[in-house]
Amino acid sequence: MNSNHVKGFLAADTVVVTVIADHKNWKNIRGLQILGKAQHLDQDERFEAEGLYLQKFEKIRHVLSAPSTMAERKISERFLASDFFCIRPTTIRIIDNTKGFGHTEEFVVGDPPVGD
């Protein structure tokens, strides 16, 4: 929470997260671009997020609970010292270059502004 990167991340009006597989050919790019606000997770929320992460990546549980090498100890220390964040989406864009370069579909999340 003390790094300039994290301070900027939290202070920004909008953050952007891109979820996409690596491709050598731009014509195959498909993924998501999520615009929203970053929120630091409190201890209870972090515990819940950590549990979900460890369900998905079961092998890392041993590294965190009983590291056996210097590399595993470093991974464990850094993971346990890391801050966790949640992105509250305001807009989600589906990117699909298989339908043409720059093809997107956009969805606004949440209630529309009053008067629209």
C-alpha positions in Angstrom: 0.0 0.0 0.0 3.0 2.3 0.3 4.3 2.0 -3.3 3.6 4.8 -5.7 2.1 2.3 -8.1 -0.6 1.2 -5.5 -1.2 4.8 -4.4 -1.8 5.9 -8.0 -4.0 2.8 -8.6 -6.2 3.7 -5.6 -6.3 7.4 -6.4 -7.3 7.0 -10.0 -10.9 7.7 -11.0 -10.9 4.7 -13.3 -8.6 1.7 -13.7 -8.4 -0.6 -16.6 -7.8 -4.4 -16.4 -7.3 -6.4 -19.6 -7.9 -10.2 -19.5 -6.5 -11.8 -22.6 -4.4 -14.8 -23.7 -1.1 -14.2 -25.3 -1.3 -14.4 -29.1 1.3 -14.0 -31.8 -1.3 -13.1 -34.4 -3.5 -10.1 -33.5 -6.3 -11.5 -35.6 -6.8 -14.2 -32.9 -7.1 -11.8 -29.9 -10.2 -12.3 -27.8 -10.7 -11.1 -24.3 -12.1 -8.6 -21.9 -11.3 -5.0 -21.0 -12.8 -4.0 -17.7 -13.0 -0.3 -16.6 -13.8 0.3 -12.9 -12.7 1.5 -9.5 -10.1 -0.3 -7.5 -10.9 -1.1 -3.9 -8.4 -2.4 -1.3 -9.8 -5.6 0.4 -10.0 -5.6 4.2 -8.8 -8.6 6.2 -12.1 -10.6 5.9 -12.4 -10.0 2.2 -8.7 -10.9 1.7 -9.2 -14.1 3.6 -12.2 -15.0 1.3 -10.3 -14.0 -1.9 -7.2 -16.0 -0.7 -9.4 -19.1 -0.2 -10.9 -18.8 -3.7 -7.4 -18.5 -5.1 -6.1 -21.5 -3.2 -9.1 -23.6 -4.4 -8.2 -22.8 -8.0 -4.4 -23.2 -7.5 -4.3 -26.0 -4.9 -0.5 -26.7 -5.4 0.4 -23.2 -4.1 -1.2 -24.0 -0.7 1.8 -26.2 0.2 4.2 -23.5 -0.9 2.5 -21.0 1.4 2.1 -23.2 4.4 5.3 -25.2 4.3 7.9 -23.8 1.9 10.8 -26.1 1.4 13.2 -24.1 -0.8 14.6 -20.6 -0.7 12.4 -19.8 -3.8 9.3 -21.2 -2.1 10.0 -19.1 1.0 10.4 -16.0 -1.1 7.1 -16.7 -2.9 5.4 -17.4 0.4 6.7 -14.2 2.0 5.7 -12.0 -0.9 2.3 -13.6 -1.3 1.5 -13.1 2.4 2.7 -9.5 2.3 0.8 -8.7 -0.8 -2.3 -6.4 -0.8 -5.4 -7.7 -2.5 -7.7 -5.5 -4.5 -11.2 -5.8 -6.1 -12.1 -4.0 -9.3 -15.7 -2.8 -9.2 -16.6 -2.7 -12.9 -18.4 0.2 -14.5 -17.9 -0.9 -18.1 -17.0 -4.3 -19.6 -15.8 -4.5 -23.2 -15.6 -7.8 -25.0 -12.7 -7.7 -27.5 -12.9 -10.1 -30.5 -10.5 -9.5 -33.3 -11.8 -12.8 -35.0 -14.8 -10.6 -36.0 -12.5 -7.9 -37.4 -9.7 -5.7 -36.0 -10.8 -3.8 -33.0 -14.2 -5.4 -32.8 -15.7 -4.8 -29.3 -19.1 -5.1 -27.6 -19.6 -2.8 -24.6 -21.7 -3.3 -21.5 -22.3 -0.7 -18.8 -22.5 -2.2 -15.4 -24.8 -0.9 -12.7 -27.7 1.5 -12.7 -27.8 4.0 -15.6 -27.4 7.7 -14.6 -30.5 9.6 -13.5 -32.2 11.3 -16.5 -31.2 8.8 -19.1 
